[in-house]
């Protein structure tokens, strides 16, 4: 089994639809510039209220990805 080194970043995704969509938005944005995404963990959930209704869902996620070896880059 190969040994890997990982890095984690923290992002906040938002959505008018719901929590899962907010998570997907954060992961999709991260995947535009980061390779080798491996996992995510939800660390915080919250929402914005307007006119006594939920306007936006906001989810803070930590996303882990593999750091590439120089020899495989």
C-alpha positions in Angstrom: 0.0 0.0 0.0 1.3 3.4 -0.9 1.8 6.1 1.7 0.0 9.3 1.0 0.1 12.9 2.4 -3.2 14.8 2.5 -4.1 18.4 2.9 -7.4 19.9 4.1 -9.1 23.1 3.1 -12.2 24.7 4.6 -14.9 26.2 2.4 -18.4 27.5 2.9 -21.0 26.4 0.3 -24.4 28.0 0.0 -27.7 27.2 -1.7 -31.3 28.3 -1.8 -32.3 24.6 -2.3 -30.8 22.8 0.7 -27.9 21.4 2.7 -26.8 18.8 0.2 -26.8 21.3 -2.6 -24.7 23.7 -0.6 -22.2 20.9 0.0 -22.2 20.0 -3.7 -21.6 23.6 -4.6 -18.5 23.8 -2.4 -17.1 20.5 -3.7 -17.8 21.5 -7.3 -16.0 24.8 -6.9 -13.0 23.2 -5.2 -12.7 20.6 -8.0 -12.2 23.5 -10.5 -8.7 24.1 -9.2 -7.8 21.1 -6.9 -7.1 17.6 -8.1 -7.4 14.4 -6.1 -10.3 15.3 -3.9 -10.9 12.4 -1.4 -13.3 13.3 1.3 -15.3 16.0 3.0 -16.6 16.6 6.5 -19.3 19.0 7.5 -18.2 21.2 10.4 -21.0 23.7 10.6 -24.4 24.3 9.2 -26.4 27.6 9.3 -28.8 29.5 7.2 -29.9 33.0 6.3 -33.5 34.1 7.2 -35.4 36.6 5.2 -39.1 37.5 5.8 -39.3 34.7 8.4 -38.3 32.0 5.9 -35.1 30.2 5.0 -33.4 32.2 2.2 -30.1 30.3 2.0 -28.5 27.3 3.5 -24.8 27.6 4.4 -22.5 24.7 5.1 -18.9 24.8 6.2 -17.0 21.8 4.9 -13.4 20.6 5.2 -12.3 18.9 2.0 -9.4 16.6 2.0 -7.2 15.9 -1.0 -4.1 13.9 -1.8 -0.8 15.8 -2.3 0.9 14.5 -5.4 4.5 13.2 -5.4 6.9 15.2 -7.5 7.7 12.1 -9.5 4.0 11.5 -10.5 3.1 15.2 -11.3 
